[in-house]
Amino acid sequence: MVKKYIPVLSIAGSDSGGGAGIQADLKTFAALGCYGMTVITATTAQNTQGVRDIFPIPPRHIEAQLMAVLEDIPPKAIKIGMVNQPEVVEVLTSTLKNFPQIPIVFDPVMVATSGDRLIAEGTVALLKEKLFPLATLITPNLDEAAMLTGYEVDSVNKMHQAGKDLLNMQCQAVLIKGGHLNTPVIQDILFQKEMPEQSYESTYIKTKNLHGTGCTLSSAIAAVLAKGNPLPKAVEMAKNYVNGALESGKDVNTGQGNGPLNHFYNPQKQIIYEMD
């Protein structure tokens, strides 16, 4: 018998402040008992107060990172975050289309918590055309859903409309996140082709420490999928994890702006399984 970890890959940008992006994803994978790996698409100069600069990684090096991982440690699931250049979309899709058995959770990172735009012009259309069809799930927040659909998504009714419209953009499944409505009860809605909509409700947590929430949720879904759970269950378990991380970190001061979640509030031991 051969012992193995459960490997999960994050393809995303690096957050120098440690709260979002690759850093948040690795913390999440580790907290949920998985073995995290990375393909860095960009480095950012940022902290809890905002993004100061973005340095894109050359597409050929992104491809080299991706192939190095896939050829040696095939992941059980992939989370994709910041894809801010058209050339990066081309590299990812041309490679990942050859691995249809690996579930992909795509968090279309376009705007930072601070309001800073994180995606280059011309990339959105290519994401819809080439990356959406490969993704098991996309997880836009309300701002991202608005950028993708072309209209404001500022109510639960609009969330339902956006979810249906995004499914028609070759998406297999869409999770519209309603946290930006700032209502007493937060509602996220899962849309799947030929399946009834599924709503996930949670109590609003008053805190400024929201930096990296979307990154953490999408990477948690990927980690739970990697363990073999079906998508609706993965979303439920990931939301429970994020809510716990928000609650336990809501009063912690990290920096002078929007602080991070407490990813390690209830860490799991790294999972090891055996195979012939």
Secondary structure, 3 states (H helix, E strand, C coil): CEEEECEEEEEEEEECCCCCHHHHHHHHHHHCCCEEEEEEEEEEEEECCEEEEEEECCHHHHHHHHHHHHHHCCCCEEEECCCCCHHHHHHHHHHHCCCCCCCEEECCCCECCCCCECCCCCHHHHHHHHHHHHCCEECCEHHHHHHHHCCCCCCHHHHHHHHHHHHCCCCCEEEEECHHHCCCEEEEEEEECCCCCEEEEEECCCCCCCECHHHHHHHHHHHHHHCCCCHHHHHHHHHHHHHHHHHHHCCCCCCCCCCECCCCCCCCCCCEEEEC
